[in-house]
Structures are given as C-alpha cells and as structure tokens.
Amino acid sequence: VTPGLVFLLLLAWLEPDAWRTFAYSAGSLTGDPAEGLSIWLLLGASYVVGHLLSPATKLIQRVSERYPRSTSKGKKSWRKWCRDWRLVNTPARAARLKPDSKHYDWLRVHSPEVGGIAAKLRAEFTLYNALSATFFLFACDILVRSPLPLAAMPLLLLCVFMAARGRETQETMRNCVENFYRSAKETPPKVARAWPDA
C-alpha cells in the first residue's frame, strides 16, 4: 500500500491532469464523480499500484545486488570509493546476499516468532526497493517532459538512497536468518526433569 500511495501522491503532484482523469474515473465508480476518491478507494488503488510496481521493484533489487562491491576496509578515499562503484558483484556473490531460503522456511515453520522478524525485514527491504522504483519512474517522467532536466535530480537521489537502504536491509535480513537458524539448531531441546514426589 505504501509504495502505491507514494506513487499516487507523486502522480497528483507532478501530473495533475492525469490525476484529475484518474480521480474522476475512480469517483464515477462510487456513483458521484464530483466527490472524487474516497479513502477506501484510494487505499485499494494504492494496493493495486503497489502490485503493478513489483517488476520494477525486483529490477531495482537485482541492480542493487550487483552494485557496489566494496574491496577496501576502513575509511575510504574518494578515489577508492569511485573505483569500488565501477566493480560489479559476480552473480555468485550477488546470490550470497540473499538468505538461504531453506533456513528462512525452517524458521517460519519451527520458530514463528523469529520467522516473523525475518518476514518483517523482507517486507522492509521490498518497501525500500518499491519506493526506489517509484522515484526512478517519476524522475524518468520529468526527464522526458520537463525543459529542466535537473528537476529530476532530487528524485534520482531519493531513488539511489532508497535502493542503498534496501540493499543494507537485505543484508541485515540475511545475517539475521543465518544467525537465528544457527542459534535455533544449536539450542539443546528441553529435557524433562523427574521431580521427586512430595
């Protein structure tokens, strides 16, 4: 719902004619086009738009998994940082950024509380990638339609920041899944004690 709502708000702000057409059409579904969108219709539309953004969201995730590869430890100079951004993760290294699906599924079945934390982290990095895709699409719209291409720069920066945050959250999820799985496997089962009769 959240990425879809952000998409619709940006549509209303940056493309008022398209928004007016959308709101009038959606309002006519409720019987009174003059009323425009009800809150429930807006939330429903946000949900559908969020699903329509899924392919772009997955593309942002794939791109962020490939960039950047950090090769130096500690504080980086500007030159090292630029060099690292030119290097691309191999597909094998990019695959290691994802949690092991078997461990994730095992946690969801055998430890629902911990599996729920992992599922929330997964939803969070998907949200960041969807927001990144939304900002990218509207930045492209500005670049195509506006005589001032620099007007797209704030949206492009937001796109990069959201993708970077999504990548970081994905790595956090992977680490959590592996740590939780290892801890759950190493925890000995509870041993029933034989209490003496009173």
Salt bridges, closest charged atoms under 4 A:
GLU15 OE1 - ARG145 NH1 3.68
ASP17 OD1 - ARG20 NH1 2.85
GLU65 OE1 - ARG62 NH1 3.69
GLU65 OE1 - LYS98 NZ 3.83
ASP84 OD2 - LYS76 NZ 3.18
ASP84 OD1 - ARG83 NH2 3.62
ASP100 OD2 - HIS103 NE2 3.61
ASP141 OD1 - ARG145 NE 2.93
GLU168 OE2 - ARG165 NH1 3.18
GLU171 OE2 - ARG167 NE 2.77
GLU178 OE1 - HIS103 ND1 2.97
